[in-house]
Amino acid sequence: MKIISMKIRKLIEKHKTLINWYKKKLKLSDYKLLWLVFFKGVLITIIFFKIFLC
């Protein structure tokens, strides 16, 4: 169980590192990044529904 916990911690740290890298690369604030991710999710959902439900 401890091994799984350590792997999850590593995954979380890698995720945080990637988020910070994208923020610096695109020069985004936390607020702008949240809106970007929100609209990306909306766009992907619309595409998914158009492809699979029409």
CHARMM-style PDB file with segment names, atoms N, HN, CA, C and O in Angstrom:
ATOM      1  N   MET     1       0.827  -1.194   0.000  1.00  0.00      PROA
ATOM      2  CA  MET     1       0.000   0.000   0.000  1.00  0.00      PROA
ATOM      3  C   MET     1       0.871   1.257   0.000  1.00  0.00      PROA
ATOM      4  O   MET     1       0.503   2.272  -0.591  1.00  0.00      PROA
ATOM      5  N   LYS     2       2.016   1.184   0.659  1.00  0.00      PROA
ATOM      6  HN  LYS     2       2.314   0.359   1.139  1.00  0.00      PROA
ATOM      7  CA  LYS     2       2.907   2.325   0.732  1.00  0.00      PROA
ATOM      8  C   LYS     2       3.504   2.649  -0.635  1.00  0.00      PROA
ATOM      9  O   LYS     2       3.736   3.816  -0.950  1.00  0.00      PROA
ATOM     10  N   ILE     3       3.754   1.618  -1.449  1.00  0.00      PROA
ATOM     11  HN  ILE     3       3.566   0.670  -1.193  1.00  0.00      PROA
ATOM     12  CA  ILE     3       4.310   1.820  -2.789  1.00  0.00      PROA
ATOM     13  C   ILE     3       3.331   2.600  -3.655  1.00  0.00      PROA
ATOM     14  O   ILE     3       3.731   3.500  -4.394  1.00  0.00      PROA
ATOM     15  N   ILE     4       2.058   2.259  -3.566  1.00  0.00      PROA
ATOM     16  HN  ILE     4       1.734   1.528  -2.966  1.00  0.00      PROA
ATOM     17  CA  ILE     4       1.029   2.965  -4.344  1.00  0.00      PROA
ATOM     18  C   ILE     4       0.966   4.425  -3.916  1.00  0.00      PROA
ATOM     19  O   ILE     4       0.853   5.322  -4.752  1.00  0.00      PROA
ATOM     20  N   SER     5       1.040   4.655  -2.619  1.00  0.00      PROA
ATOM     21  HN  SER     5       1.132   3.927  -1.940  1.00  0.00      PROA
ATOM     22  CA  SER     5       1.002   6.013  -2.090  1.00  0.00      PROA
ATOM     23  C   SER     5       2.172   6.840  -2.619  1.00  0.00      PROA
ATOM     24  O   SER     5       2.000   8.008  -2.968  1.00  0.00      PROA
ATOM     25  N   MET     6       3.343   6.248  -2.677  1.00  0.00      PROA
ATOM     26  HN  MET     6       3.483   5.299  -2.393  1.00  0.00      PROA
ATOM     27  CA  MET     6       4.518   6.961  -3.188  1.00  0.00      PROA
ATOM     28  C   MET     6       4.385   7.249  -4.685  1.00  0.00      PROA
ATOM     29  O   MET     6       4.794   8.313  -5.150  1.00  0.00      PROA
ATOM     30  N   LYS     7       3.817   6.313  -5.435  1.00  0.00      PROA
ATOM     31  HN  LYS     7       3.484   5.448  -5.057  1.00  0.00      PROA
ATOM     32  CA  LYS     7       3.621   6.524  -6.871  1.00  0.00      PROA
ATOM     33  C   LYS     7       2.616   7.641  -7.118  1.00  0.00      PROA
ATOM     34  O   LYS     7       2.784   8.442  -8.038  1.00  0.00      PROA
ATOM     35  N   ILE     8       1.578   7.692  -6.302  1.00  0.00      PROA
ATOM     36  HN  ILE     8       1.442   7.041  -5.555  1.00  0.00      PROA
ATOM     37  CA  ILE     8       0.579   8.755  -6.441  1.00  0.00      PROA
ATOM     38  C   ILE     8       1.215  10.101  -6.125  1.00  0.00      PROA
ATOM     39  O   ILE     8       0.952  11.083  -6.820  1.00  0.00      PROA
ATOM     40  N   ARG     9       2.043  10.165  -5.095  1.00  0.00      PROA
ATOM     41  HN  ARG     9       2.257   9.368  -4.530  1.00  0.00      PROA
ATOM     42  CA  ARG     9       2.739  11.417  -4.761  1.00  0.00      PROA
ATOM     43  C   ARG     9       3.639  11.867  -5.909  1.00  0.00      PROA
ATOM     44  O   ARG     9       3.688  13.052  -6.240  1.00  0.00      PROA
ATOM     45  N   LYS    10       4.351  10.917  -6.515  1.00  0.00      PROA
ATOM     46  HN  LYS    10       4.312   9.954  -6.246  1.00  0.00      PROA
ATOM     47  CA  LYS    10       5.217  11.250  -7.654  1.00  0.00      PROA
ATOM     48  C   LYS    10       4.396  11.785  -8.821  1.00  0.00      PROA
ATOM     49  O   LYS    10       4.789  12.747  -9.481  1.00  0.00      PROA
ATOM     50  N   LEU    11       3.252  11.151  -9.067  1.00  0.00      PROA
ATOM     51  HN  LEU    11       2.934  10.369  -8.531  1.00  0.00      PROA
ATOM     52  CA  LEU    11       2.369  11.592 -10.143  1.00  0.00      PROA
ATOM     53  C   LEU    11       1.860  13.008  -9.890  1.00  0.00      PROA
ATOM     54  O   LEU    11       1.821  13.831 -10.805  1.00  0.00      PROA
ATOM     55  N   ILE    12       1.476  13.283  -8.666  1.00  0.00      PROA
ATOM     56  HN  ILE    12       1.507  12.615  -7.923  1.00  0.00      PROA
ATOM     57  CA  ILE    12       0.992  14.619  -8.306  1.00  0.00      PROA
ATOM     58  C   ILE    12       2.093  15.657  -8.497  1.00  0.00      PROA
ATOM     59  O   ILE    12       1.846  16.737  -9.035  1.00  0.00      PROA
ATOM     60  N   GLU    13       3.298  15.334  -8.058  1.00  0.00      PROA
ATOM     61  HN  GLU    13       3.499  14.457  -7.621  1.00  0.00      PROA
ATOM     62  CA  GLU    13       4.418  16.265  -8.212  1.00  0.00      PROA
ATOM     63  C   GLU    13       4.739  16.507  -9.687  1.00  0.00      PROA
ATOM     64  O   GLU    13       5.020  17.639 -10.079  1.00  0.00      PROA
ATOM     65  N   LYS    14       4.699  15.458 -10.505  1.00  0.00      PROA
ATOM     66  HN  LYS    14       4.470  14.538 -10.186  1.00  0.00      PROA
ATOM     67  CA  LYS    14       4.939  15.608 -11.944  1.00  0.00      PROA
ATOM     68  C   LYS    14       3.862  16.496 -12.567  1.00  0.00      PROA
ATOM     69  O   LYS    14       4.160  17.338 -13.414  1.00  0.00      PROA
ATOM     70  N   HSD    15       2.624  16.307 -12.150  1.00  0.00      PROA
ATOM     71  HN  HSD    15       2.382  15.623 -11.462  1.00  0.00      PROA
ATOM     72  CA  HSD    15       1.504  17.107 -12.651  1.00  0.00      PROA
ATOM     73  C   HSD    15       1.699  18.579 -12.296  1.00  0.00      PROA
ATOM     74  O   HSD    15       1.495  19.450 -13.141  1.00  0.00      PROA
ATOM     75  N   LYS    16       2.087  18.859 -11.068  1.00  0.00      PROA
ATOM     76  HN  LYS    16       2.253  18.151 -10.382  1.00  0.00      PROA
ATOM     77  CA  LYS    16       2.334  20.235 -10.639  1.00  0.00      PROA
ATOM     78  C   LYS    16       3.468  20.862 -11.444  1.00  0.00      PROA
ATOM     79  O   LYS    16       3.398  22.031 -11.821  1.00  0.00      PROA
ATOM     80  N   THR    17       4.508  20.079 -11.705  1.00  0.00      PROA
ATOM     81  HN  THR    17       4.565  19.129 -11.399  1.00  0.00      PROA
ATOM     82  CA  THR    17       5.643  20.566 -12.493  1.00  0.00      PROA
ATOM     83  C   THR    17       5.199  20.926 -13.908  1.00  0.00      PROA
ATOM     84  O   THR    17       5.586  21.967 -14.439  1.00  0.00      PROA
ATOM     85  N   LEU    18       4.391  20.066 -14.514  1.00  0.00      PROA
ATOM     86  HN  LEU    18       4.077  19.220 -14.083  1.00  0.00      PROA
ATOM     87  CA  LEU    18       3.897  20.341 -15.869  1.00  0.00      PROA
ATOM     88  C   LEU    18       2.997  21.572 -15.905  1.00  0.00      PROA
ATOM     89  O   LEU    18       3.088  22.375 -16.834  1.00  0.00      PROA
ATOM     90  N   ILE    19       2.140  21.728 -14.916  1.00  0.00      PROA
ATOM     91  HN  ILE    19       2.066  21.076 -14.162  1.00  0.00      PROA
ATOM     92  CA  ILE    19       1.262  22.902 -14.857  1.00  0.00      PROA
ATOM     93  C   ILE    19       2.096  24.173 -14.782  1.00  0.00      PROA
ATOM     94  O   ILE    19       1.831  25.131 -15.508  1.00  0.00      PROA
ATOM     95  N   ASN    20       3.102  24.191 -13.912  1.00  0.00      PROA
ATOM     96  HN  ASN    20       3.317  23.412 -13.322  1.00  0.00      PROA
ATOM     97  CA  ASN    20       3.962  25.375 -13.781  1.00  0.00      PROA
ATOM     98  C   ASN    20       4.744  25.643 -15.060  1.00  0.00      PROA
ATOM     99  O   ASN    20       4.951  26.799 -15.431  1.00  0.00      PROA
ATOM    100  N   TRP    21       5.179  24.582 -15.739  1.00  0.00      PROA
ATOM    101  HN  TRP    21       5.011  23.643 -15.438  1.00  0.00      PROA
ATOM    102  CA  TRP    21       5.907  24.752 -16.992  1.00  0.00      PROA
ATOM    103  C   TRP    21       5.014  25.416 -18.047  1.00  0.00      PROA
ATOM    104  O   TRP    21       5.435  26.348 -18.732  1.00  0.00      PROA
ATOM    105  N   TYR    22       3.765  24.919 -18.168  1.00  0.00      PROA
ATOM    106  HN  TYR    22       3.423  24.162 -17.612  1.00  0.00      PROA
ATOM    107  CA  TYR    22       2.837  25.512 -19.135  1.00  0.00      PROA
ATOM    108  C   TYR    22       2.502  26.954 -18.780  1.00  0.00      PROA
ATOM    109  O   TYR    22       2.399  27.805 -19.664  1.00  0.00      PROA
ATOM    110  N   LYS    23       2.330  27.231 -17.493  1.00  0.00      PROA
ATOM    111  HN  LYS    23       2.413  26.539 -16.775  1.00  0.00      PROA
ATOM    112  CA  LYS    23       2.042  28.599 -17.072  1.00  0.00      PROA
ATOM    113  C   LYS    23       3.164  29.541 -17.478  1.00  0.00      PROA
ATOM    114  O   LYS    23       2.902  30.634 -17.980  1.00  0.00      PROA
ATOM    115  N   LYS    24       4.408  29.132 -17.269  1.00  0.00      PROA
ATOM    116  HN  LYS    24       4.620  28.244 -16.861  1.00  0.00      PROA
ATOM    117  CA  LYS    24       5.538  29.984 -17.624  1.00  0.00      PROA
ATOM    118  C   LYS    24       5.681  30.109 -19.130  1.00  0.00      PROA
ATOM    119  O   LYS    24       5.930  31.201 -19.642  1.00  0.00      PROA
ATOM    120  N   LYS    25       5.526  28.998 -19.845  1.00  0.00      PROA
ATOM    121  HN  LYS    25       5.324  28.112 -19.428  1.00  0.00      PROA
ATOM    122  CA  LYS    25       5.687  29.001 -21.302  1.00  0.00      PROA
ATOM    123  C   LYS    25       4.651  29.889 -21.979  1.00  0.00      PROA
ATOM    124  O   LYS    25       4.976  30.639 -22.899  1.00  0.00      PROA
ATOM    125  N   LEU    26       3.395  29.802 -21.521  1.00  0.00      PROA
ATOM    126  HN  LEU    26       3.131  29.193 -20.774  1.00  0.00      PROA
ATOM    127  CA  LEU    26       2.313  30.579 -22.126  1.00  0.00      PROA
ATOM    128  C   LEU    26       2.082  31.916 -21.431  1.00  0.00      PROA
ATOM    129  O   LEU    26       1.216  32.690 -21.838  1.00  0.00      PROA
ATOM    130  N   LYS    27       2.865  32.189 -20.375  1.00  0.00      PROA
ATOM    131  HN  LYS    27       3.569  31.560 -20.045  1.00  0.00      PROA
ATOM    132  CA  LYS    27       2.758  33.431 -19.599  1.00  0.00      PROA
ATOM    133  C   LYS    27       1.333  33.646 -19.099  1.00  0.00      PROA
ATOM    134  O   LYS    27       0.736  34.696 -19.336  1.00  0.00      PROA
ATOM    135  N   LEU    28       0.794  32.644 -18.405  1.00  0.00      PROA
ATOM    136  HN  LEU    28       1.279  31.791 -18.212  1.00  0.00      PROA
ATOM    137  CA  LEU    28      -0.565  32.698 -17.893  1.00  0.00      PROA
ATOM    138  C   LEU    28      -0.572  32.796 -16.369  1.00  0.00      PROA
ATOM    139  O   LEU    28       0.284  32.229 -15.689  1.00  0.00      PROA
ATOM    140  N   SER    29      -1.551  33.523 -15.852  1.00  0.00      PROA
ATOM    141  HN  SER    29      -2.246  33.984 -16.403  1.00  0.00      PROA
ATOM    142  CA  SER    29      -1.768  33.533 -14.406  1.00  0.00      PROA
ATOM    143  C   SER    29      -2.605  32.307 -14.054  1.00  0.00      PROA
ATOM    144  O   SER    29      -3.100  31.609 -14.939  1.00  0.00      PROA
ATOM    145  N   ASP    30      -2.759  32.051 -12.767  1.00  0.00      PROA
ATOM    146  HN  ASP    30      -2.358  32.618 -12.048  1.00  0.00      PROA
ATOM    147  CA  ASP    30      -3.607  30.934 -12.342  1.00  0.00      PROA
ATOM    148  C   ASP    30      -5.030  31.111 -12.876  1.00  0.00      PROA
ATOM    149  O   ASP    30      -5.646  30.154 -13.347  1.00  0.00      PROA
ATOM    150  N   TYR    31      -5.545  32.333 -12.800  1.00  0.00      PROA
ATOM    151  HN  TYR    31      -5.046  33.110 -12.417  1.00  0.00      PROA
ATOM    152  CA  TYR    31      -6.907  32.628 -13.241  1.00  0.00      PROA
ATOM    153  C   TYR    31      -7.073  32.351 -14.740  1.00  0.00      PROA
ATOM    154  O   TYR    31      -8.042  31.713 -15.151  1.00  0.00      PROA
ATOM    155  N   LYS    32      -6.142  32.824 -15.541  1.00  0.00      PROA
ATOM    156  HN  LYS    32      -5.355  33.342 -15.207  1.00  0.00      PROA
ATOM    157  CA  LYS    32      -6.212  32.606 -16.990  1.00  0.00      PROA
ATOM    158  C   LYS    32      -6.102  31.123 -17.329  1.00  0.00      PROA
ATOM    159  O   LYS    32      -6.784  30.630 -18.228  1.00  0.00      PROA
ATOM    160  N   LEU    33      -5.240  30.420 -16.603  1.00  0.00      PROA
ATOM    161  HN  LEU    33      -4.686  30.821 -15.873  1.00  0.00      PROA
ATOM    162  CA  LEU    33      -5.080  28.987 -16.837  1.00  0.00      PROA
ATOM    163  C   LEU    33      -6.368  28.228 -16.538  1.00  0.00      PROA
ATOM    164  O   LEU    33      -6.739  27.316 -17.276  1.00  0.00      PROA
ATOM    165  N   LEU    34      -7.049  28.602 -15.459  1.00  0.00      PROA
ATOM    166  HN  LEU    34      -6.747  29.344 -14.859  1.00  0.00      PROA
ATOM    167  CA  LEU    34      -8.315  27.952 -15.125  1.00  0.00      PROA
ATOM    168  C   LEU    34      -9.357  28.172 -16.217  1.00  0.00      PROA
ATOM    169  O   LEU    34     -10.080  27.240 -16.569  1.00  0.00      PROA
ATOM    170  N   TRP    35      -9.449  29.392 -16.762  1.00  0.00      PROA
ATOM    171  HN  TRP    35      -8.862  30.149 -16.477  1.00  0.00      PROA
ATOM    172  CA  TRP    35     -10.399  29.646 -17.838  1.00  0.00      PROA
ATOM    173  C   TRP    35     -10.028  28.866 -19.098  1.00  0.00      PROA
ATOM    174  O   TRP    35     -10.901  28.325 -19.777  1.00  0.00      PROA
ATOM    175  N   LEU    36      -8.748  28.811 -19.406  1.00  0.00      PROA
ATOM    176  HN  LEU    36      -8.039  29.250 -18.854  1.00  0.00      PROA
ATOM    177  CA  LEU    36      -8.290  28.055 -20.572  1.00  0.00      PROA
ATOM    178  C   LEU    36      -8.682  26.585 -20.458  1.00  0.00      PROA
ATOM    179  O   LEU    36      -9.196  25.998 -21.410  1.00  0.00      PROA
ATOM    180  N   VAL    37      -8.439  26.000 -19.302  1.00  0.00      PROA
ATOM    181  HN  VAL    37      -8.021  26.477 -18.528  1.00  0.00      PROA
ATOM    182  CA  VAL    37      -8.758  24.585 -19.087  1.00  0.00      PROA
ATOM    183  C   VAL    37     -10.272  24.371 -19.131  1.00  0.00      PROA
ATOM    184  O   VAL    37     -10.741  23.363 -19.660  1.00  0.00      PROA
ATOM    185  N   PHE    38     -11.035  25.312 -18.580  1.00  0.00      PROA
ATOM    186  HN  PHE    38     -10.655  26.131 -18.150  1.00  0.00      PROA
ATOM    187  CA  PHE    38     -12.492  25.206 -18.609  1.00  0.00      PROA
ATOM    188  C   PHE    38     -13.004  25.171 -20.050  1.00  0.00      PROA
ATOM    189  O   PHE    38     -13.779  24.287 -20.415  1.00  0.00      PROA
ATOM    190  N   PHE    39     -12.568  26.137 -20.867  1.00  0.00      PROA
ATOM    191  HN  PHE    39     -11.938  26.855 -20.570  1.00  0.00      PROA
ATOM    192  CA  PHE    39     -13.041  26.190 -22.249  1.00  0.00      PROA
ATOM    193  C   PHE    39     -12.525  25.022 -23.079  1.00  0.00      PROA
ATOM    194  O   PHE    39     -13.203  24.573 -24.004  1.00  0.00      PROA
ATOM    195  N   LYS    40     -11.353  24.533 -22.765  1.00  0.00      PROA
ATOM    196  HN  LYS    40     -10.803  24.898 -22.014  1.00  0.00      PROA
ATOM    197  CA  LYS    40     -10.856  23.338 -23.440  1.00  0.00      PROA
ATOM    198  C   LYS    40     -11.783  22.156 -23.153  1.00  0.00      PROA
ATOM    199  O   LYS    40     -12.098  21.378 -24.054  1.00  0.00      PROA
ATOM    200  N   GLY    41     -12.213  22.025 -21.910  1.00  0.00      PROA
ATOM    201  HN  GLY    41     -11.957  22.657 -21.179  1.00  0.00      PROA
ATOM    202  CA  GLY    41     -13.138  20.954 -21.538  1.00  0.00      PROA
ATOM    203  C   GLY    41     -14.473  21.087 -22.243  1.00  0.00      PROA
ATOM    204  O   GLY    41     -15.044  20.096 -22.698  1.00  0.00      PROA
ATOM    205  N   VAL    42     -14.973  22.320 -22.335  1.00  0.00      PROA
ATOM    206  HN  VAL    42     -14.508  23.125 -21.965  1.00  0.00      PROA
ATOM    207  CA  VAL    42     -16.240  22.564 -23.040  1.00  0.00      PROA
ATOM    208  C   VAL    42     -16.102  22.182 -24.510  1.00  0.00      PROA
ATOM    209  O   VAL    42     -16.977  21.516 -25.064  1.00  0.00      PROA
ATOM    210  N   LEU    43     -15.017  22.598 -25.140  1.00  0.00      PROA
ATOM    211  HN  LEU    43     -14.306  23.139 -24.691  1.00  0.00      PROA
ATOM    212  CA  LEU    43     -14.788  22.297 -26.556  1.00  0.00      PROA
ATOM    213  C   LEU    43     -14.681  20.793 -26.798  1.00  0.00      PROA
ATOM    214  O   LEU    43     -15.277  20.278 -27.744  1.00  0.00      PROA
ATOM    215  N   ILE    44     -13.942  20.098 -25.970  1.00  0.00      PROA
ATOM    216  HN  ILE    44     -13.458  20.517 -25.202  1.00  0.00      PROA
ATOM    217  CA  ILE    44     -13.801  18.654 -26.124  1.00  0.00      PROA
ATOM    218  C   ILE    44     -15.150  17.956 -25.928  1.00  0.00      PROA
ATOM    219  O   ILE    44     -15.461  17.000 -26.638  1.00  0.00      PROA
ATOM    220  N   THR    45     -15.942  18.425 -24.978  1.00  0.00      PROA
ATOM    221  HN  THR    45     -15.689  19.201 -24.401  1.00  0.00      PROA
ATOM    222  CA  THR    45     -17.274  17.850 -24.745  1.00  0.00      PROA
ATOM    223  C   THR    45     -18.172  18.047 -25.955  1.00  0.00      PROA
ATOM    224  O   THR    45     -18.875  17.123 -26.363  1.00  0.00      PROA
ATOM    225  N   ILE    46     -18.154  19.237 -26.528  1.00  0.00      PROA
ATOM    226  HN  ILE    46     -17.583  19.987 -26.196  1.00  0.00      PROA
ATOM    227  CA  ILE    46     -18.981  19.511 -27.716  1.00  0.00      PROA
ATOM    228  C   ILE    46     -18.556  18.608 -28.875  1.00  0.00      PROA
ATOM    229  O   ILE    46     -19.403  18.027 -29.554  1.00  0.00      PROA
ATOM    230  N   ILE    47     -17.261  18.494 -29.099  1.00  0.00      PROA
ATOM    231  HN  ILE    47     -16.573  18.966 -28.548  1.00  0.00      PROA
ATOM    232  CA  ILE    47     -16.757  17.630 -30.176  1.00  0.00      PROA
ATOM    233  C   ILE    47     -17.163  16.184 -29.932  1.00  0.00      PROA
ATOM    234  O   ILE    47     -17.610  15.501 -30.853  1.00  0.00      PROA
ATOM    235  N   PHE    48     -17.011  15.717 -28.707  1.00  0.00      PROA
ATOM    236  HN  PHE    48     -16.648  16.272 -27.959  1.00  0.00      PROA
ATOM    237  CA  PHE    48     -17.389  14.347 -28.347  1.00  0.00      PROA
ATOM    238  C   PHE    48     -18.862  14.083 -28.644  1.00  0.00      PROA
ATOM    239  O   PHE    48     -19.206  13.056 -29.230  1.00  0.00      PROA
ATOM    240  N   PHE    49     -19.731  15.011 -28.239  1.00  0.00      PROA
ATOM    241  HN  PHE    49     -19.451  15.845 -27.763  1.00  0.00      PROA
ATOM    242  CA  PHE    49     -21.161  14.824 -28.473  1.00  0.00      PROA
ATOM    243  C   PHE    49     -21.492  14.865 -29.953  1.00  0.00      PROA
ATOM    244  O   PHE    49     -22.339  14.100 -30.415  1.00  0.00      PROA
ATOM    245  N   LYS    50     -20.840  15.748 -30.710  1.00  0.00      PROA
ATOM    246  HN  LYS    50     -20.153  16.369 -30.335  1.00  0.00      PROA
ATOM    247  CA  LYS    50     -21.101  15.831 -32.149  1.00  0.00      PROA
ATOM    248  C   LYS    50     -20.693  14.522 -32.859  1.00  0.00      PROA
ATOM    249  O   LYS    50     -21.396  14.056 -33.755  1.00  0.00      PROA
ATOM    250  N   ILE    51     -19.578  13.951 -32.460  1.00  0.00      PROA
ATOM    251  HN  ILE    51     -19.007  14.330 -31.732  1.00  0.00      PROA
ATOM    252  CA  ILE    51     -19.078  12.753 -33.120  1.00  0.00      PROA
ATOM    253  C   ILE    51     -19.900  11.521 -32.755  1.00  0.00      PROA
ATOM    254  O   ILE    51     -20.291  10.756 -33.637  1.00  0.00      PROA
ATOM    255  N   PHE    52     -20.166  11.322 -31.464  1.00  0.00      PROA
ATOM    256  HN  PHE    52     -19.849  11.944 -30.748  1.00  0.00      PROA
ATOM    257  CA  PHE    52     -20.743  10.084 -31.001  1.00  0.00      PROA
ATOM    258  C   PHE    52     -22.250  10.090 -30.814  1.00  0.00      PROA
ATOM    259  O   PHE    52     -22.847   9.017 -30.714  1.00  0.00      PROA
ATOM    260  N   LEU    53     -22.882  11.232 -30.762  1.00  0.00      PROA
ATOM    261  HN  LEU    53     -22.397  12.103 -30.843  1.00  0.00      PROA
ATOM    262  CA  LEU    53     -24.323  11.244 -30.493  1.00  0.00      PROA
ATOM    263  C   LEU    53     -25.155  11.781 -31.648  1.00  0.00      PROA
ATOM    264  O   LEU    53     -26.373  11.905 -31.524  1.00  0.00      PROA
ATOM    265  N   CYS    54     -24.520  12.099 -32.764  1.00  0.00      PROA
ATOM    266  HN  CYS    54     -23.530  11.997 -32.865  1.00  0.00      PROA
ATOM    267  CA  CYS    54     -25.293  12.588 -33.915  1.00  0.00      PROA
ATOM    268  C   CYS    54     -25.353  11.576 -35.014  1.00  0.00      PROA
ATOM    269  OT1 CYS    54     -25.964  11.828 -36.053  1.00  0.00      PROA
TER     270      CYS     54
END
